[in-house]
Amino acid sequence: MKYGEGRRVAFLVQGLFEVSDSIGFDCVYQYQRLRDCSNSHADVRIFAERFVQANYPDVFIEDITSFYDWTSENADVLIIYHYCGQWREIDDYLTNRDMPSVVRWHNNTPPWFYMSSGVSNAVHTISGYSNILDLIDCKNIYFWVNSDFTRRQLLALGGQVERVSTVFPASRYLDRTPEGENSKRDVAQADDGIDLLFVGRIVQHKGYKGLILVARRVAEVTGSSVRLHLPGRIDVAMRKELGEFANEHHVDARLYGEVSEAELARLYDLAHVFVCLSEHEGFGLPVFEAMACGLPVVAWANTAFSDLLVGHPFGFKEYNINAFVAAVISLGDSTIRDRVLEIQTEILKKYDHDIISDQLKQGLENLSKGSSYDLLLQGLTPHLRREEVLSGELVNAAISSRNITVGPIVHDSGSNLYSQYDLDIYREFLNKRSEERRVLLSPVGPDPHVLFHSSEFSRNAGSADERGVCFSLDTKHSGHILFGPYIHFPAGRYSAEFLLEVTGVTEVSLAADVTADGKCIAEGTLWVRAGGAKVVNDVAFTIHEDDMVVEFRIALKEKSAATLQFDGVKVRQK
């Protein structure tokens, strides 16, 4: 196979200085595959801002100055940039080039995993997603993603199907096959206890607490001692939290930190079962590496695994601790274990050197003019693709209309599943917002108050603009025309000033009330006069308990020819 004939290609990654860096290893692997599979006329080079040449003795790595010199002198160079976070200098350089460039994206960890433990991490990942959005907006940038799951994530952010190709990541275990492996690691014969293994960074979303609960239940059910081996770079905050959680549940959880390749191989050889309960994986290399080592896998088949572990009997679609425990214990039956290993051998055929090389070749071909037909076709459902005439016409129509400018539309990912992470985040957000407003109610300054703008209220009629909400009063409206904003108040005595204006008549009267936790606690009549004539439109109310949810409501008393404008409610503590 040959591809890249006659091309100049620059592989770029920010760092090649860490031994266990999967992004750097993937960049070097793609460079080597393209270099070795291209003809002698191709010019393929690799560049990094920071690197340790000794870590890659068979690869000549060039510095960032050489990258700028070469790509500036040769405008036709194809840049394949292995993205690992915002690198503003390179982002700007790529977006300002006329030639197509490739951004290799391995997905980002969503921010909700970090909101309860470290806001700085959440800010960092939000910045990463925002940067990807900026790159999506550049029409000359194409994306090589590491799985179909990451492809769906990119499309959910607004990516275009014809600019996205799936290229699986590289692994040091691609040359290892499970035949003859793991013959001695049988759960049923584990006289000295059961060794469970998971490999990955010790961070919030990797599912470590679930692993500890699985280890505890396996020990309780089998009566065996269970050791949970956890090699991987450790987040500082997680070390203490995870250690305390393991001690609480009396689990022997062994945190190794980063380990050498030799030590990792030893742990793969030592373990009886590989258990993965990670909540977010762009690809999930350790699961495939475990299978390549002949190690039976029990996994929560979410995110990337929903595609990559199809057909695996212990790749569970739902998160169920009892099911994970039962799977681990059942592997003590040699018949079950052998069957699982046999199925894993078949699954591994979906991930090898030839498949990755073909994906690289397809990714390069998709950069060529007119190649978007196949990519658009891939974006259709399998049922529609089987209708050749219909799908062909649809794709041709899409190609002919793609130059029509359509503004970006913010839309959901399509899953619409609400988790406890979401509940906790929004509850915390609303509580913080309430706390900030409580401070403003403190009796300091010339006019301490909180203004609840009209945009924070719900309404059954009227129209809204930046200033406020307008109602025509010539129609009788049943019930309340306006209500909200459902804010937690501390205990205290307050007054609510309703900010209202009227035109078309001299004066109108309205009914207003205040509720706390759904019960009416105060009511009054509001008089609104034309021309801004001063009228006191306050309703006094008392909150007897902290954190009661307060609502302000307005209803019409009678029809009139007036137009009413509502700007908000100003609340003061008395």
N, C-alpha and C positions, 0 to 999 in steps of 0.2 A: 504494500500500500504506500502510495506517495501523495502527499498533499503539501500545499504551501509552495509549489514550484515558482521560483522567481521572485518570491516575496521578500521584503525586508520586514522583519518582525522584532519588536522590542517587548520582552516580558519585563514588567516592572512590579516590584513589591517594596513596601516601606522598610521591612526588616528581614534579614536573613542571619540573625545572630543567636536565636534560641534553638537548642537542639530539638525540642519537642513541639515546635511551632507547626501546626497542621497547614496553615495558610501558606507559609513559606515553602514547606515541603511540596504542596500542591503546585505552586508556581514553578519550582525546579523540575518537577515531574513533567508538567506540560511543555516546558522549554525543551527538555530532553527528548520527549516523544516527537515534537515538531521538528527539532533539529535532526533527529535520527531518521525520520520518515520522509524528510524533504530531500530533493535532489541537491546536487552540489552547487546549483546556482542560487539557492535560497541563502539569505543572510539572517540568521536568528541569533539574537543576543539577549542577555539577561542583566538587569540593573537593580540596584537596591540603594536606599539612602544609608542604611546601617547594615553591615554584614561582617561575619567572621568567616573568612575564606577556608579556614581549616575544617569547618563543619561540612563543607561541600567540596572535597578535594578534587573531584572529577569535573567540576563546573567552574568556568572562568566568569566571575561576577565583576561587573563594572559599576563605578560609582555614579551618583546622580548628575554630576557635571558632565560626564560622558554621555549620559542619556539625553540631556538637553542639547549637547553639541550634535549628536548623531541625528536626532529627530528633527532638529531645526534645519540641518543641512539637507535632509532627505524628507521632503514633505509627504512622500508616499508610504512612509513607514507605518505599519499597522501596530498600534500600541495595545497590548493586552495587560491591563492593570489589575492586579490581584488586590482587591479592596479589603481593608481590615479596619476601617473607621475613617472619619473625616481627615483628609489631608488636603487642606484648602489650596495649597500651591499647585498640586497635581490636578485637583478637581477643576480649577480655573484653566489650567493649561489644556486639558482635554476638551472642555466645553468651548474653548476658543479656536480649536483646530477645525479646518475644513474637511479633513479626511476622517472616515469612520474610526472609532476606537472601541475596544471591548472592555467592559468592567466585569470582572469576575467576582460574583457576590455569593457569600456563604450564608446569607440570612442574618438577621439581627435578633437578639433576645428582646422580646417585648418588655415595655417598661413596668407593666403591672407586677412583675415578679419582685421588683425592687422597691416598690412604694412604701412598704412597711419596714424596710430594713436600712435603706441607704439612698436618700434622695439624689445624691451625687451620681450614683450608678444609673438611676432612672433618667436624670438629665442627660447623661452621656448617651444612653441608647436612643432617647428621643432625638438628640442631635444627629445620631447616625441615620435614623429613618428620614429625618428632614433633609439630610444631605442626599440620600438616595432619590428623594422626590425631585430635588434640583437636577440630578443627573438624568432622571427619566425625561425631564422637560427638554433636554438637549437631543435633537433629532439625529445627530451623528454618533450617538453613543448606543452601542448594543450591549446586551447583558448575557453572560454565561453564568447560569445558576447551577447549584450543586444537586438539585433534585426537582422533581415535579411539584413537590410541596412548596419549595422556595419560588418556583415559577408562579404558582397560584398566588403566593404572597406578593410578588412583584406586580402581577396583574391587578391585584386588589388595591395596590397603591396608585394605580393609573398607568402601569406599563403597557406597551403595545405588543401584542402577541407576535408580530413579525420581527420584533427586535429582541426576542428572548429565546435562548437555546439552553437546553439542559445538558450539562457535562458533569458526570459524576466526579467526585474528588479522588485524589490519589491516596493510597495507603501503603505503608511499609509491609503489609501482610498480603498484598495481592499475589505474591509468588508462593504463598503457603497454602496447602490444600489439607482438608480434614482427614484424608485417608490415613488410617493407622494412628491418628492422634487420640489422646484422651482415653486410651483403653483401660487405664488403671483408675480413673476418677469416677467411680460409681457410688452414688449416694447410699445405696443399700449396703455397700461394703465399707462405709466410712466409720470404722470402729473408733477412731480418735476424734470424731466430730465431723461436722459438715462445713465446708468452706464455700461461702458465697462471694462473688466478685462483681464489682462495677467499676468501670474506668471512666474518669471524666473530671473536669474541674469541680472543686467543692464550692458550688455557688447555689443560689436559692432555687433555681428552676430545675435542678437535676434530680429531684425527687428523693433526697436522702432520708427524710423522715419516714417516708413510706418504706424504704429499704430496711430501716431499723425495725419497723413494725413487722415486716415480713420475717426478718431474722428471729425476732422474739416469738412469733407464732409458730414458726418451724421448730424452734427449740421446745416450746410447750407441747406441741403435738407429738413430736418424735421422741422426746426425752433425751435427745443428743445435744451436745454442746455445739453451738453455731458460731463461726467466726465470719465477720463481715469485712472483707478487704476492700479498701477504698483508696487506690492510688490516684493522684492528680493534684494539680496546683490548688492550694487552699486559700480561699478568701479569708482574710484576717477575722472578720466578724463571724464567719460561719464556723470557725474552729471551736470557739467557746460554745456557741449555740448547739452545734451538733454533738459535741462531747457531753454536754449536760443532758441532751435528749437521749443519747445512748445510755448514759448512766441511769437515768430515770427508768428506762425500760430494761435495764440489766442485760444489755447487748454488748458483746465484745466487738466493737467497731474500731478497726485499725486504719488510721489516717497516715498515709505514707508521704504525702507531698509529691512533688515531681520525682519520677524514678527514671533510671536508665532503661534502654531497650532490653538489656539483659535481665534486669529485675522485673520488667513488665512481662517478658516471656516466662519467667519463673512463676509469676502469679497466675498467668493463663494456664500453665501446666499444673499448678497446685489446686486450682478451684474445681469444685464439682458442678456448680451451676453459675451462669452469668445472669444477673437480674438487672433489668433496666426499667426504671419507672420515671424516666425523665419527662418533664412536662413540655419541653420544646426542643426539637432537634431539626436542624436544617438537612442533615443526612444521617448522622449517627454512626460514624466509623467504628467505634468500639464494638458495637453489636456484630458487625460484619467480621471484624478481626477475631472476636470470640468464636464465631461460627467457623472461621478458617482454621482456628486452633482445635476444632473438634469439640468445642465446649457447648453443651445444650443451653439454650437461651430461653428465658422467661421475660416477656416485655409487655409494657403498655404500648399498643400499636397506634399511637396518635401521631400528629404532625407528619414528618417524613416517613415514619414507619407505617402509616396507613397505606402507603403504596409499596414500600420496599419489603415489608414482611407479609404481603398477601400470601395466604396459603400456609403460614406457620401456625401449627396447632396451639402454641402457647404465646401467640401474639394477640393479646386481648384488646378488643376495641373499647371496652369500658374499664374504668378504673375500679378494681374490686380486689381488696387486700386478700380476702378469703380465696379467690380464684388464683391469685399469684402463689399463695402458700400451698394450695392443693397441687398446683403444677410442679412446684419444687419437690414436694414430697413424692408425687407420682413418678418422678424420675428415678426413684429408688427401684422401680420395676425395670429390669434390663430390657424387656420387650418394648416398653414405652420409650425408654431412653434411646434405644437403637433406631426406632422409627422416627423420633424427633431428629436425630442426627442425619438420617437418610433424607428427610425433607429439607433440612438445612443445606445439605450438599446441593440439592436442586436449586434452592433459592440463591446460592452463591453463584450459580451460572449466569445470573442477571448482572453480575458485577465482576468484570475482569479487564485485563489490559486491552483486549480487542474491542470490547464495548466502549471503553473510554476513548480509544483511538478513533473509532467510528464517530463518536459524539464530537470529538475535536474537529474531525474532517467536516462533519455536517455544520458545526458552528462557523467554520471558515467559509463554507459555501453559502451560508445564509447571509453573509456580508455582501455577496455579489448582487448586482442589480437583477431584479426579477425573481430572486429566490424567495420572496415573501409568500408566494402561492402555497408552498408546502407548509410553511409555518401557520398561515391562516387556516389551512385545512386541518392542521393538528388541533387548532383551537375549537373545532366543532365537536359535538358529541359523537360517540362511536356510532350511534344509530343513524345520525345524519351523514356521516362519512360513508356509510354503506350505500346510501342513495347517491351514486356517482354523478348523475346528471344534475340533480338538485343541488348537491354540495358544490359542484364545479361552478354552476351559475351563481351561487351565493358568494363564493370566494371572488369570482371575477367582478361581481358587482361591488364587493367590498374594496377591491383594489382600485377600481375606477372612481370610487367616491372618497378615497382616503385623503385627497388633497383639499377636501372641503374643511374649512376651519370650524372646529367645534370647541367651545370652551370646556375646560375640565369640570367634571361633575364629581363632587365628593359622594362616595357611596360606601356601603358596608362591604365586608369581605364575602358575605353570602352565608356564613355559618350561623350568625345571630344567636349563638349560645351564650347565655349569661352565667358567669361563674361567681364563686364567693370572692375571688379577687376583685371583680367589678363592684360587687356590693360594698366591700370594705373600702375601696378607693373612693367611691362617690359619697359614701357616708362620711369618711374622713374629710373630704373636700367640703362638704356642706357644713360639717361641724366647725372646721377652721374658718369658713366664711362667717358663720354666726359669731364665733369668738372675736373676730376682727371688728365686727359691728358692735359687739358689746363694749369694746374699748371706746368706741366713738360715743357711746351713750353715757360715759362717765361724766359727772357734773363738773367739768372744767372748761375754761374758755368762755367767750361771750355768748355763744349759742350752741352748746353741745347737742348734736342731733345726728340721726341717721336718715338719709333719704333713700327710700325704696322707689326706684324709677318705674315708670309705667310699663316698661318692657319686661319687668319681673312679674307682672300680673297676668292672669288668664282673663278671657272675656267671652261673652256670648253674642256680642254684636260689635259694630263699629269698625273702624280702620285705624291702623297704626302708622306713624312715621317716627323720625328720630326724636322729635320733641315730645310726643305723647300719643294718646288714643282719643279719637273723635267719635262721638255718638250723635246720631240724629234722633231727636226725642219725639218725632211726629208719629212714631209707631209704638204701640204698647208692648213692652218687653216683659214676659213673665219671668219671675225669679230675679236673680242678681245679674246685672249686666257686667260686673267686674268683680274679681276676687283674687286673693293671693296675699303675699308671696310665699307663705308657709315657712316661716323662719323661726328657729329656736330662740326663745327669749329667756333671760334670767328673771328670777322673781323681782318684782318691783312695781312702782306706780308710774304710769306713763300717760302721755297725751299724744294722740295721732291727729296731725293736721292734713286734711285732704286738699290737694292742690288742684283746683278746678277753675275753669273759665267758661262763660256762656255768651253766645251771640244769638241774635234773632228775637229775643224777648228781654224784658227788663229783669225778670227774676224767675228762678225755678227752685223747687225744693226736692231733695233726694233723701232716701233713707239709707243710713249707714250703720254698720255694726262691726263688732270685733269678736272673733272666736278664739278660744284657746283649747287645743286638743279636740276640736270639733264642737265645743259647747259655746254658745253665745254668752259673753261676759260683759258686754257693754253695747249700747245702741244709742242713736240720736238722729236728729234731722239736720241736714246740711242745707244752708241757703246760699245760692250762688247768684250774684248780681252782675249784670252787663257792665262793660266798661272798666272792669277791674276794681269796682267799688269794694272797699274793705269790709269783709264779713269774717267773723271768727267761725271757722269750720272745724273745730276740734272735737274729738271724742275721747274722754278720759277712760282709762281702764287699768285694772290691777292684775298682775300675774302673781299667783300665790306660791307657785313651785317653780324651781329651775327647769329649764329645758322644755317648757311647754311650747307647742307649735302654734304660732299666731297667724291668723288670717284676717284681712280687712276686706269688707264687702260693701258694694253700693247697689241699690235698687231704685228704679224710678217709682215715683208716687202717682204720676199722671202724665198723659201725653201733652206735648206742646209743640210749637213751631221752632223750638230752640235747637241749637247745635252745642253740644257739651264737649269740652276738651278736658281730659284728665292727664296730669303730668306726673303724679305719683303721690306718695304719702311720706310726710316728714314726722318722725317719731322723736320725742324728747322724754327724758326721765324727769319726773316731778320731785 
